[in-house]
Amino acid sequence: MKKLLIGFVMLAGVLRASAAVINVSPGADLQAAVDGAKDGDTIVLSKGTYEVQAQNNKDSAAIVVTKAITIIGETGDPADVIVRNTAGGVKTTSGSNTEGFYRVFLIKNASAVLSGLAVEGGKAGGANDATGANIRIASAGGTVTNCIIRNAIMNALGPNDYPKGGAGGAGIA
């Protein structure tokens, strides 16, 4: 009986050790798919446009990746899979960003990967957030490969709008 139980426990560990593939279609909640994934899983985005809305919150991103997962476009051609921020605009008065920031992706895991996507429409700027409007790779790291990064807005107009390290990387930082 002990051998059978040990064998079952080992088999259960092997079954979860295999990574899952999570297929997502346009219109689905991409952050929910990311939240449901486990380390090692791959999220495959079907051809189309994914409209995401970053909230002006502490993470300032529509999609926050904290796990060792891969998010990839199904065709491998980044022109086929577009992830676009549709929230908010960046407005200015007196040289400062008054509306906040609306990043598309925030990567917070060294083993996270984005590949085969076009990422657009991110907006960043203002005090303490003047980097990576479309994609920000946090200090933990991450990999972005075979992606199109376009149409990002960076609004950091005055010396008080730059974080200690300076500003830069409107599209990705």
ChimeraX attribute file (.defattr): number of C-alpha atoms within 10 A of each C-alpha:
attribute: neighborCount
match mode: 1-to-1
recipient: residues
	/A:1	6
	/A:2	7
	/A:3	8
	/A:4	9
	/A:5	10
	/A:6	11
	/A:7	12
	/A:8	12
	/A:9	11
	/A:10	11
	/A:11	12
	/A:12	11
	/A:13	11
	/A:14	10
	/A:15	9
	/A:16	10
	/A:17	11
	/A:18	10
	/A:19	14
	/A:20	15
	/A:21	14
	/A:22	15
	/A:23	14
	/A:24	18
	/A:25	14
	/A:26	16
	/A:27	11
	/A:28	13
	/A:29	14
	/A:30	21
	/A:31	15
	/A:32	10
	/A:33	15
	/A:34	21
	/A:35	13
	/A:36	10
	/A:37	21
	/A:38	15
	/A:39	15
	/A:40	17
	/A:41	20
	/A:42	21
	/A:43	22
	/A:44	19
	/A:45	26
	/A:46	18
	/A:47	20
	/A:48	15
	/A:49	19
	/A:50	22
	/A:51	21
	/A:52	24
	/A:53	18
	/A:54	24
	/A:55	17
	/A:56	16
	/A:57	11
	/A:58	6
	/A:59	15
	/A:60	21
	/A:61	28
	/A:62	26
	/A:63	25
	/A:64	21
	/A:65	24
	/A:66	19
	/A:67	20
	/A:68	19
	/A:69	24
	/A:70	23
	/A:71	21
	/A:72	24
	/A:73	27
	/A:74	19
	/A:75	15
	/A:76	15
	/A:77	17
	/A:78	22
	/A:79	17
	/A:80	17
	/A:81	25
	/A:82	24
	/A:83	24
	/A:84	23
	/A:85	25
	/A:86	18
	/A:87	20
	/A:88	17
	/A:89	17
	/A:90	20
	/A:91	12
	/A:92	15
	/A:93	8
	/A:94	8
	/A:95	15
	/A:96	20
	/A:97	22
	/A:98	15
	/A:99	16
	/A:100	23
	/A:101	29
	/A:102	30
	/A:103	36
	/A:104	33
	/A:105	28
	/A:106	24
	/A:107	26
	/A:108	19
	/A:109	20
	/A:110	17
	/A:111	17
	/A:112	24
	/A:113	20
	/A:114	21
	/A:115	20
	/A:116	24
	/A:117	28
	/A:118	21
	/A:119	27
	/A:120	24
	/A:121	24
	/A:122	35
	/A:123	32
	/A:124	31
	/A:125	30
	/A:126	26
	/A:127	19
	/A:128	16
	/A:129	21
	/A:130	25
	/A:131	28
	/A:132	27
	/A:133	34
	/A:134	33
	/A:135	27
	/A:136	23
	/A:137	21
	/A:138	15
	/A:139	10
	/A:140	12
	/A:141	14
	/A:142	21
	/A:143	14
	/A:144	18
	/A:145	12
	/A:146	15
	/A:147	20
	/A:148	18
	/A:149	20
	/A:150	17
	/A:151	15
	/A:152	23
	/A:153	22
	/A:154	25
	/A:155	28
	/A:156	25
	/A:157	18
	/A:158	13
	/A:159	12
	/A:160	13
	/A:161	20
	/A:162	20
	/A:163	16
	/A:164	9
	/A:165	9
	/A:166	13
	/A:167	22
	/A:168	17
	/A:169	16
	/A:170	24
	/A:171	26
	/A:172	21
	/A:173	16
